[in-house]
């Protein structure tokens, strides 16, 4: 981990001593706000070492955060297209349901009217079919006019259209018209679960009238839940579809879940963040939509420019190294860094052929900033 600066007079004094007690030839001076020089004794006190960058195969780990989400096709809102009163339901949030299971019973006078209309049209259609057959026979022997036959055909076709429309309306309230018989008319209809899953929300109570636009229940099929991770803009180029990501919860960080990147967002929010969607290799019932999770994406054996971890210091949200200009004289240089692993930090800024403080950088930072405060 990078060291963060906590400047105190006593810490600086411990490394470098008090200027009032030093002989004149041991006094050092700060040349500018980013430059610092040491005496031989001071360099010895902080075990100063100067070296250069190396190129190492570094295992970089990208740490992300996000939460479990459900794709739209696995989130179902249940409603009754014709409206009605909720007669009964045993559903509670968290109740498991199977596809085709009765999850609610609705009732309304219009259900009775629809069934009645269908049976009436069905009877009329039966009569119209017989009448059409009779008119065809009469027309063959010229016992009736063509106009009479056409009227019989029109009546039959209109009744067929009306019957088909009523069949579709009955389907909306889960009534099979083919099984509907006179004397078996029901004032209530069943609402069935369209998926295997569980109830996430119950929005109505028994006796309440619901309109066609009202959602009675919300169901979730959790078998295809995915992990929605937030990633910073600078790291988007590091991740690709098909990569494997290890995820874990704060409750049980030792339990790792294998996930695979299936989608990377192509837009970045105002905060410089994007989204990465991952699919769980194996579904675990303990994972619930809305749960927060941590994730780690590892990049193995990448040859990068590195420095010892202690060579990089952080100040006011930025990263720096100290470059040696001449013996015992150093300039603080801002750098861009990557991951830190195995005691090494990847450095993006080109530092080849430069002499860098690899040990004692934090002490130099304390001296530099402490001297700036004293001025």
URMO-V846613 format. One record per run of one state. SS is the DSSP state (hx for helix, st for strand, lp for the rest). FROM is the first residue (numbers start at 0). TO is the last residue. If there is no record, write none. Layout:
BEGIN
SS	FROM	TO
SS	FROM	TO
END
This chain:
BEGIN
lp	0	1
st	2	3
lp	4	7
hx	8	15
lp	16	17
hx	18	20
lp	21	22
hx	23	25
lp	26	30
st	31	31
lp	32	33
st	34	36
lp	37	38
hx	39	44
lp	45	47
st	48	50
lp	51	52
st	53	68
lp	69	70
hx	71	73
st	74	77
lp	78	82
st	83	87
lp	88	94
st	95	96
lp	97	100
st	101	106
lp	107	107
hx	108	139
lp	140	144
hx	145	171
lp	172	175
hx	176	178
lp	179	186
st	187	191
lp	192	195
st	196	201
lp	202	207
st	208	209
lp	210	215
st	216	219
lp	220	220
hx	221	223
lp	224	224
st	225	231
hx	232	237
lp	238	242
st	243	247
lp	248	255
st	256	263
lp	264	271
st	272	279
lp	280	290
st	291	307
hx	308	310
lp	311	311
st	312	314
lp	315	316
st	317	325
lp	326	327
st	328	334
lp	335	335
st	336	340
lp	341	342
st	343	346
lp	347	354
st	355	358
lp	359	359
hx	360	373
lp	374	374
END
